[in-house]
Amino acid sequence: MNKIIIIYLLFATTNGFGQLKIGDKVPQYIFKDVLNGDKKPFDISNQGKPLILEFWATWCGPCLPAMKDLEQYQNKFGNQLEILTISSDKVNNLLRYIDNTKTNLKIACDSNHKEFFDYREIPHTVLIDKNGIIKAITTPKQLTEKIIADFIAGNEIELIKQKDQPTNLNLFKEVKNEFYHYTLTDENKNLSFKNEIKRNEKNEPVSLEFNNVSIYRLLTDIYELTTAARLDVNFDSLSVNKYCFKLEHSAGYTKNLLENAKEILNENSGFKACLQEKNIDSLYTLQILDSSKLPGISQNEKNSIISIGPYFKGIKITSNELIWYLENQTYLPVKDKTGIDFVFDMELNWSYENPKTLNEELKKYGLILKKSDVPEKIVMLEIR
C-alpha cells in the first residue's frame, strides 16, 4: 500500500518586488482582510508608531503561546505599540480562534504578503519603527519586555539567538564489501537535510540515506516506530547530535536492510538501542467509546493522509496511522486499545487553543483518547 503524507508548510515566494530585509523601508502594503477589532484595512507604511508584524497559523503549535505573549505586550504598552498578526490560514479557522480566545490582537488573513516578507518557518516576527524602517526580523521567542520597551523608545535593540550546537563526534566510518556499502558520519554542513528509505515493489527496503538528521529522526525511521514519542532516550547527552548515514545493499544480498542498519548504528554510533516492552506511566490510550459510531470499512482505492496541525484527513488508513497522528499531537506514546483491524476514513478538525476539541472530533467516530491513570505496557526503543 502506497502512503501519501502531505504536510502543509509556509514557503516564501520571490518575484520582482524583492524581499525586505533589516534596514529597508516597508512599501505601502495594505492588509485588507482584518477579521477583528475595527476591521479597517491596515497599511503597514502609515502607522506613525512602532509596529510588530507576527506571521502565524492556527495549526502551528509554537505560534499559540507566542500569540499569548504578544497579547500581554499589547496590553502592557497600549497605544505606544501596534501589533498586527497575519496568517494564510483558512478564514473559518481564524474566526474560530478569535471566538475561542477573545483575543484583542488584530488578525489579518492574507497570503500575498509573501511577495515582500521572506520566511520559511512560523512563528515569524518583524519589527518596524515609526518611520517604517525594519529594525529586526526574528521569532517571538527572542522578544522580551525590555527589548520591546527599547524598540518603542527608538533605542538600539540586540536580539541574541541561542542555538543548540551539535556535539562534534569526530565520527567517520565507511565500509564497502561484496554485500553492502555504508558511510556513517556526524553532521556535514555541506549536505542538505535528507531522510529517505527507498523500497521496492514488494515494500522491502533496498537503500537508505539520511543527511544531518537528529537521533530522533534517524532511529524513528530505521526502527519503524510510530513517532519519536516511542524513544526512551537520554536527552541531555544525545539530543543535539546530528548524523549522516547512507547504506546500500548489493544485488542478491538477502539480509534485511533495516536490520543491518540497526547493527551498524549500535556498533559505531556511540549509543546502543534496543526495542523493549516497558511499563510507561505517562501515555495516552485510544479506546472505543461507542461501537455504533465506529467508521466503516473504507471503499476508497488509495491511501492518503493530509496532516495540517489540528486538521487531519485520512483516507483508507489503519489505526496505526491514526496513532501516528495522535502521537505527533500529544508528544506522548499512544496505546491502541480499539482492536480495529480494517482500513477506514476519518476527518478531524479541532483547535490547539482548546485541546478538548480533539476528543470531541474523535467521539464522532466512537473513539476517545484518555490519559492513562495506571502504568501501561508499550513497546519503546531504549537508547543508552
Backbone hydrogen bonds, N-H to C=O, Kabsch-Sander energy under -0.5 kcal/mol:
donor,donor_aa,acceptor,acceptor_aa,energy
5,I,3,K,-0.6
6,I,4,I,-0.5
6,I,305,I,-2.2
7,I,5,I,-0.6
8,Y,6,I,-0.5
8,Y,307,S,-0.7
11,F,9,L,-0.6
13,T,114,K,-0.6
18,G,15,N,-1.4
20,L,116,F,-3.3
23,G,134,I,-2.6
24,D,21,K,-2.2
26,V,132,G,-2.8
29,Y,27,P,-2.0
31,F,29,Y,-0.5
31,F,42,F,-3.2
32,K,30,I,-0.9
34,V,32,K,-1.2
35,L,33,D,-0.6
35,L,107,I,-3.1
39,K,36,N,-1.6
42,F,31,F,-2.6
43,D,41,P,-0.6
44,I,29,Y,-2.1
44,I,42,F,-0.7
46,N,43,D,-1.5
51,L,128,I,-3.3
52,I,82,E,-2.6
53,L,126,V,-2.8
54,E,52,I,-0.5
54,E,84,L,-2.3
55,F,124,H,-3.0
56,W,86,I,-2.3
60,C,57,A,-1.2
61,G,59,W,-0.8
63,C,60,C,-0.8
64,L,60,C,-0.8
64,L,61,G,-1.0
66,A,62,P,-1.1
67,M,63,C,-2.2
68,K,64,L,-1.7
69,D,65,P,-2.1
70,L,66,A,-2.4
71,E,67,M,-2.1
72,Q,68,K,-1.7
73,Y,69,D,-2.0
74,Q,70,L,-2.5
75,N,71,E,-2.3
76,K,72,Q,-2.3
77,F,73,Y,-2.7
78,G,74,Q,-1.8
80,Q,77,F,-2.2
81,L,78,G,-1.5
82,E,50,P,-2.5
84,L,52,I,-2.7
85,T,106,K,-2.8
86,I,54,E,-3.5
87,S,108,A,-2.3
94,L,90,K,-1.9
95,L,91,V,-2.8
96,R,92,N,-2.0
97,Y,93,N,-2.0
98,I,94,L,-2.4
99,D,95,L,-2.3
100,N,96,R,-2.6
101,T,97,Y,-2.5
102,K,98,I,-2.1
106,K,83,I,-0.8
108,A,85,T,-3.0
109,C,33,D,-2.5
110,D,87,S,-2.2
110,D,108,A,-0.6
114,K,111,S,-1.2
115,E,112,N,-1.9
116,F,113,H,-2.4
117,F,113,H,-2.2
118,D,116,F,-0.7
119,Y,117,F,-0.8
124,H,55,F,-1.8
125,T,138,T,-2.8
126,V,53,L,-2.4
127,L,136,A,-2.7
128,I,51,L,-3.2
128,I,126,V,-0.5
129,D,133,I,-2.8
132,G,129,D,-2.2
134,I,24,D,-2.8
135,K,127,L,-2.9
136,A,127,L,-1.3
138,T,125,T,-3.0
142,Q,139,T,-1.7
143,L,140,P,-1.3
148,I,144,T,-2.2
149,A,145,E,-2.2
150,D,146,K,-2.6
151,F,147,I,-2.4
152,I,148,I,-2.5
153,A,149,A,-2.1
154,G,150,D,-0.7
154,G,151,F,-0.8
155,N,150,D,-2.4
159,L,157,I,-0.5
160,I,158,E,-0.6
161,K,159,L,-0.6
162,Q,160,I,-0.5
163,K,161,K,-0.6
169,L,167,T,-1.1
172,F,170,N,-0.6
173,K,184,L,-2.0
175,V,182,Y,-2.3
177,N,180,Y,-2.5
181,H,248,E,-2.4
182,Y,175,V,-2.6
183,T,246,K,-2.0
184,L,173,K,-2.8
185,T,244,C,-2.6
186,D,171,L,-1.4
187,E,242,K,-0.9
191,L,188,N,-2.1
194,K,211,N,-1.7
196,E,209,E,-1.9
198,K,207,S,-2.1
200,N,204,E,-2.2
203,N,200,N,-2.2
206,V,198,K,-3.0
207,S,198,K,-1.2
208,L,247,L,-2.2
209,E,196,E,-2.6
210,F,245,F,-2.8
211,N,194,K,-3.0
213,V,243,Y,-2.3
215,I,241,N,-0.8
218,L,214,S,-2.4
219,L,215,I,-2.5
220,T,216,Y,-2.2
221,D,217,R,-1.9
222,I,218,L,-2.1
223,Y,219,L,-2.4
224,E,221,D,-0.8
225,L,220,T,-2.3
230,R,227,T,-1.7
231,L,228,A,-1.7
232,D,381,L,-3.0
233,V,231,L,-0.8
234,N,383,I,-0.5
235,F,233,V,-1.4
237,S,234,N,-0.5
238,L,234,N,-1.6
239,S,235,F,-2.1
241,N,238,L,-1.3
243,Y,213,V,-2.6
244,C,185,T,-2.6
245,F,210,F,-2.6
246,K,183,T,-2.5
247,L,208,L,-2.3
248,E,181,H,-2.2
249,H,206,V,-1.1
250,S,179,F,-3.4
253,Y,250,S,-1.9
254,T,252,G,-0.6
257,L,205,P,-0.5
260,N,256,N,-2.1
261,A,257,L,-2.2
262,K,258,L,-2.2
263,E,259,E,-1.8
264,I,260,N,-2.4
265,L,261,A,-2.4
266,N,262,K,-2.3
267,E,263,E,-1.8
268,N,264,I,-1.7
269,S,265,L,-2.5
274,C,382,E,-2.0
276,Q,380,M,-2.9
278,K,276,Q,-0.6
278,K,378,I,-2.6
280,I,278,K,-0.7
280,I,376,E,-2.9
284,Y,333,P,-2.6
285,T,370,K,-2.7
286,L,335,K,-2.8
287,Q,285,T,-0.6
287,Q,368,I,-2.7
289,L,287,Q,-0.5
289,L,366,G,-3.2
290,D,366,G,-1.6
293,K,290,D,-1.8
294,L,291,S,-0.9
298,S,343,V,-2.2
303,N,2,N,-0.6
304,S,315,I,-1.7
305,I,4,I,-3.0
306,I,313,K,-2.6
307,S,6,I,-2.2
307,S,305,I,-0.5
308,I,311,Y,-3.1
311,Y,308,I,-1.9
312,F,310,P,-0.5
312,F,348,L,-2.7
313,K,306,I,-2.5
314,G,346,M,-3.1
315,I,304,S,-3.0
317,I,344,F,-2.9
322,L,318,T,-1.4
323,I,319,S,-2.4
324,W,320,N,-2.0
325,Y,321,E,-1.7
326,L,322,L,-2.5
327,E,323,I,-3.0
328,N,324,W,-1.7
329,Q,325,Y,-1.1
330,T,326,L,-2.3
331,Y,327,E,-2.2
335,K,284,Y,-2.9
337,K,286,L,-2.5
337,K,335,K,-0.7
344,F,317,I,-2.2
346,M,314,G,-2.5
348,L,312,F,-3.1
350,W,310,P,-2.0
351,S,354,N,-0.5
352,Y,58,T,-0.5
354,N,351,S,-1.1
357,T,354,N,-2.4
358,L,355,P,-1.9
359,N,355,P,-0.6
360,E,356,K,-1.5
361,E,357,T,-1.9
362,L,358,L,-2.3
363,K,359,N,-2.6
364,K,360,E,-0.6
364,K,361,E,-0.9
365,Y,362,L,-1.8
366,G,363,K,-1.7
367,L,362,L,-2.1
368,I,287,Q,-2.1
370,K,285,T,-2.7
370,K,368,I,-0.6
372,S,283,L,-2.4
372,S,370,K,-0.5
376,E,280,I,-2.6
378,I,278,K,-2.2
380,M,276,Q,-3.2
381,L,230,R,-2.9
382,E,274,C,-2.5
382,E,380,M,-0.8
383,I,232,D,-2.9
384,R,272,K,-2.5
